[in-house]
Amino acid sequence: MANIDRNDVAYDNKKDPVPAPACYTVKEAPLGVARHVRIVGIGAGASGINMVRTLRTQLQDSFELVVYEKNSDVGGTWHENRYPGCRCDIPSHNYQFTWRPKYDWSNFFSPAEEINAYLGQICDEEGMRDGVIKTDHEVLGAHWNEEQGRWLLTVSNLQTGAHFSDSADFLVDASGILNNWKWPDLPGLHDFEGDLVHSARWPEAADFSLKDKAVAVIGNGSSGVQIVPAIYPQVKKLVHVVRTPTWVLPSRTQILATGPAAGMMKTIELDCEDNFVPEQVARFQADPAFYQSFVKTIEAEISTGFNLVLKDSPEQAFATKQLRQYMTMMLNGDERLCKALIPTFELGCRRMTPAPTYLQTLTRSNVRVVAEGIRRVLPRGIELASGELVEVDAIICATGFDVSFRPRFPLVGRDGNLQDLWRDNVPQAYMSCTVPGLPNYFTFLGPNGPIGHGSTFTLTEHIAKYIAGVIRKCQTEDIKAIAPSQAAVDDYSEHIRAFMPRTAWGSSCNSWYKSSSNGHGTVTALHPGSRNHFFHMLETFRGEDYEYVYEADGTCGRPATRRNRFHYLGNGFSTRELKAHGDQPLHAANGASTARAADIDAKHAASSRLRPQL
């Protein structure tokens, strides 16, 4: 009985204190009524497209949605990246949505154009472009208004240059981690007089050619190792600048053909370039059971590789030995190339990259691998750390993205601008989806998300389901604002820091997985567990890890800071009962639609009075 305000209770010497009458009014609506909310999404790549579909299925008609996409079309990563050789290194039939299977993928590993077309076709067929996804629109800033319980946004129409305001009850950031490309920090880079290209901003074919040119490719990440063999047949000379060795895998079709999926792989007909032959595509289309068996078999295989990144595991030791032998063989045992390209750090510390023909290309007579640093860029080429000038006609920067997790625009919550907060501090999020101090804000693949854990398509489905569930809870339980507590995020981050030294991810190497480029930073880009571990974690919403602000509950004279968390229980009836008796699905409008809200409340009240037998 501690902490009871004696002014709010009536006392009887023989009874427990009882709340005074007339200080609380019952909500005249059934349990389960969902208030209408406005949701703004940022980004129409795979995550944003899947979010549209998930909200439609999970929230039905109790919301309105707009998605702002800065590019001229949908597709995200697969719209932006169109460099030669660009393709996914996850098997095509597992790099798709479970709710939209595609039977006629052309290749075991889909080229970028085909993935982009797949996403565009979904938007067309699902009616996502009409009034939902607005391309050529960029969010310039978002500020949380505590009193309104809404995000206030500034948006730019990139076609007209006009700026306008918008607002949302919930803000869903699906802009992704690998979208804000950056030039390498090289003195004199923009003094170069030849062609200067970034892999994420490849020029149109009609405006750009590498034929018979001397070309430098800087970087040997996932883009660089695809570009090098793709452009080699066109160029006169190729100079490949490698800062750090990287583990290069054989084609995954080779790996799958020797593992648990070997039996299934024997039934799949591919040509020498891993294209599905027409007969194979026809079988996928005609035999859904076989198709599903194939998809599940490959998914099971690619989802079980977590042991490879556990330090000192037998699987890692075996794979390291095999991979070192493979790379040595592909480099023809060349001592200089092996030293420059085969890592001494643990397998998995940097992203492991399948790259068929990449290593073989580096052994060609007109290809030079440069493992020393670049001092500066000059108008005619690059000056190496040794002082040597390497003259080239074109420089291709396959140097990646800003992976700091800092938003590209001011994102101002209760504690200030997240751009500033994460500039000097390690980015932290709750299960990669929500951030303390940012109420009603959700993000896909935020800090410590499973970005390196297989197909992002399936990941987005699980994340979207989690987000939609939280929004639904807010709609039906009179929650005005929800955010994870700092204490919960601190505990989660403590677990991550304690766990990562078990993995190769936490060992010493330069990697974009980390908060620092010196090889010793905190791992911020990966989930502390396996792919299935992440799925399992998101199955249950841990309400105890969140802080809530409730909607006004009709209380008479009660301070605004005090709300009854059970006000949503309503008038004693359930929407399930009303639906069972033929009523339409119910939702309550927000304050902007008071007339409709009154009509709905009247209907609910009348239904309750007329059917006391329920």
KETI-71079 format. One record per residue (C-alpha): x negated, y negated, z negated. Coordinates in pm, whole numbers, plus 50000, padded with zeros to 5 digits. Layout:
% residues N
XYZ
...
END
This chain:
% residues 614
500005000050000
496974977250031
496924945350238
500714940050242
501884904150263
504374899949978
506174873050174
507094898150446
508564925350226
511434929449981
510584946949656
512534970849442
510844982949124
511945018649197
511295019449573
508425014349817
508244980449987
510604977550284
510104952550568
512454923050546
515334923750795
515564902351108
511804901251177
511884925651467
514234931351758
514574963351960
513764961652329
516964967252525
515484991152778
514855028652787
511495044352710
509485047953031
510475015853207
507435002853394
506964965553422
506124953353769
502454943453807
500284927554072
496994944954151
494144930354354
491534953554500
488114943454631
486714964054918
488284987155176
485685014355199
486405050155091
487065040054729
489405011554815
491355031855070
491805060554829
492895036054557
495725023454780
496975058754831
496625068454463
498505037754339
501325045254582
501685080854457
501115073954086
502905040754036
505585044354303
507445011154346
506434993754022
503554973354164
502394951154446
498894953554588
496524933954808
492994944954899
490444919055009
487754931855245
484884908955346
484124927755668
486044924955994
487334960455957
487734988155701
485155015155631
482714998955390
479335016055412
480315033955730
481365001755898
478224983055798
475615009855867
475285018256236
471545022156279
470235049756509
470515084056345
472915072156073
474935101155938
476045116555610
473865142955446
476885159255279
478715185555490
481505168955688
484355190455558
483425181155202
482955144555282
486655137755325
489715132655110
491415164054983
494745148355078
493655141655438
491765171655580
490165167655921
489765199956117
487835186856415
484655171756273
482125172756555
479045180856349
478205198256022
476935163855908
479155136356041
477685106456224
478575072356085
480875063256375
483025094056316
483375087955942
484285051756007
486895062456262
488335087256010
488805059655753
490295036156008
492755062656126
493935068255769
494605031155726
496565030756052
498655061555981
499295052755616
500335017155698
497605002355481
496734973655712
500184957855715
500144932955432
497924954155204
494344953055334
493234918455439
489964919855633
487694889555672
488624879355319
485974875655050
486524871454676
484414841654563
485184842654192
487394858153926
488184843853581
490154860853305
492904839453153
493574852652804
496824834052751
498364846153075
496754880353058
495804877253424
492814874253653
492664841353844
490804844954172
489354822954443
489374839054787
487904827955119
489484834955455
486324840655657
488074835055988
489404800455903
486984790455628
489904781355402
489804789055030
492894798154831
493874810054483
495384843154382
496074861054055
496444896553935
497464916153631
494754941353719
491534937653919
490044968754084
486504964854218
485814989954494
483014970054657
480504997954592
476874998554490
475195001854833
476674972055013
474634941354924
471624946555149
468404927655090
465234918855274
461974931455124
460044906354919
457194900955166
455454867355216
455964853855566
458644878855660
460814853255835
457824838356017
457694869556232
458304860256595
459434894256718
462674912956644
463404914556270
466164939156178
467614953355858
469044988655872
472334976855721
472724949155982
471804966856304
472374945356614
474834954856883
473274977657146
473874952357421
471764926457240
468864947657121
466494973557262
463374990457127
462385005957458
458615006057512
457974983757211
455544986856922
457794990356620
457164990356245
459655008156016
459294997655651
460735022155400
461215059655372
464485061755182
467605078155322
467885052355603
464205051755699
463925089355737
466905089255974
465755059456181
462195071456248
463025103356445
466025086556613
464045057756766
460815076656834
461745087457190
462295050757290
459265033157147
455715028957273
454155029756927
455665035456584
454115023256258
455815037655950
455055019255625
455525041755322
455265026654976
456085057754772
456155094954860
459575111554868
460875146954860
462195155455207
464495185355233
465125208355527
468525206055693
471195217255448
472485241955704
469175260155658
469515258755280
473155270155286
472255299055518
469925313955255
472015308354939
475345320154796
477155305455099
475125326455343
478015350155412
480335321855507
477665304355713
477285335455929
480875331056043
480355294656149
479315287656508
476985257956558
474765246956843
471085238156803
471965203156678
474475215256416
477495205656629
480545227756587
481195246356912
484735242057054
485735277256952
484825269756591
486925238056584
489825257456736
489545283756463
489605257456189
492765242956340
494485276356393
493565293356064
494215270955759
493345298955515
489915303655671
489435265955681
490205262555309
487915291555225
485085275055419
485595241255249
485745256354900
482685278254957
480545248955069
481895226654791
480995252854530
477485254854670
476745217654679
478265212054334
475905235654155
472575218154205
472355200853868
469815225953737
467385213353999
467015179753824
466635193653472
463025189853371
461045221953331
463955243653445
463095275453641
465235262753927
463255230553949
459925248353937
460935272454213
462415245354434
459375222954388
457005250454499
459145259154801
459605223054904
455925214754877
455165244155106
457845233155351
456615197255370
452985208455410
453975231155697
456055204155871
453085180055844
450775206255999
448725206655681
447355171855761
445585162055438
446115124655478
449815127855558
450395152955279
448805129655027
450875100155148
454225118055170
454395147254924
455195134754572
453415144154254
456415133554044
459275156853956
461735168454215
464795146054189
463125115754031
463905097854357
466825107254577
466155140154758
466795134755128
467515160455400
465735147955714
465465172556003
462595163856245
461415134156034
458225150555911
457435165156252
457795130656409
455105116956179
452545140956330
452925126456683
449925109256839
451645075556881
452985074656524
450945059556241
451805063555874
450615034755657
450535042155285
448765010555169
450694979455076
451604950155297
449864917555204
452034895455423
453874892955752
452404871756029
454054858956347
452544887556550
452754916256300
451954928155948
448764922855752
447924952755534
446384951155188
443054959755347
443254928555563
443934947255887
446484931256122
448864956156282
450504939556579
454104949656653
457004937256865
459724946056613
460024951756239
462814973456100
463394969655725
464945001255584
464494986455239
467864992155081
470214971754869
470604951254555
471454978754306
471464957153993
475234962153950
475554924653905
478684912354083
478194892254402
480574865754269
481184849753927
483164874953720
484034856653402
485594876053116
485924870552743
482164870152689
481164849052987
479964855253341
478954891353400
476364879353653
474534862453368
475164889353107
473684916453328
470804895253455
468864899553131
470484930952993
470764966753115
474184970853281
476554991553068
480025004553139
482495028652986
482385061253185
481305039153480
484885026353520
485524998153272
483474970953103
483794955852754
484934919752761
486584924153101
490234932353029
492314948953301
489194953153518
488174986053677
485274995353899
484335025054113
480875040054062
479745013253822
476745016853590
475905053453528
478445066053777
477845098353969
476495081354282
473995109454343
476375138054265
477665148954605
480605136854810
481805102554699
485195109254862
486145134754598
484635113254326
486835083954425
489925105954392
489135114254030
488225078353946
491345064554115
493555088953925
491965077653597
492445040753681
496045045653791
496755064253466
495455035153257
497515010053456
500605031953416
500025033153040
499894995253029
503054992253239
505125015353022
503745007252675
503954969152682
500174965352694
499214931252825
495454936252828
493164966052783
489374968552765
486894993352619
485474983952282
481844973652262
481315000351995
482525027652232
480275015352513
477315013052275
477855049152170
478245060552529
475065042152629
473195057552337
474165091952463
472945083152814
469565070852686
469115102352480
470145125252764
468225111353062
464745122552945
466005158052996
466205151053368
463815142853648
465785110553694
464235097353374
460655106353464
458085081653596
458585071553959
459855041354149
463555046854210
466695026154265
468295048854007
466605027553739
467044992553600
463414984053676
461244989953982
458164997853775
459115034253733
459875031753362
463285015153350
466545028553210
468475051353443
471555030853534
472795046153860
473535082153760
475945100853538
474425120153244
475595154053360
476735174453654
479425166253908
481925188953735
480925174053401
482025139953531
485345153653655
485955170453317
485095138553129
487705118053316
490515143053266
491495128452928
492075091952849
490485083852513
492775056752386
490755053252067
487875038552270
489975008952391
491194976152248
494714964252326
496674932052345
500424937952350
503174919352529
505534897252327
508034919852149
510904896352072
509734891551715
511334863251520
508744840551363
505884865251384
502474850451478
501404855551838
498494876851723
500854902651571
502714926551800
504544958651731
502784985551932
505955006351943
508184979852093
508064999452420
510105027652262
513125006652345
516795014052291
516535050752208
517075064152557
514575076852812
514305069353181
514145106953227
517695109753096
518945082453324
517255097353629
518775130853545
522205114753572
521615099653912
520205065353838
517485051754063
513855051153939
513515022553694
511014994553665
511074961053495
510084929753679
507494906253535
508154870453434
508164858153792
511314878353867
513484870153569
516774873253756
516024908653866
514684917253523
517954905553369
519934926953611
517834957353529
518084951653154
521854947553184
522094979853378
520034997853116
522114984252831
525364993253007
524105028153081
523235032752715
526675021652596
528625041652850
526805074452789
526495079352413
526745116852464
523295118552628
END
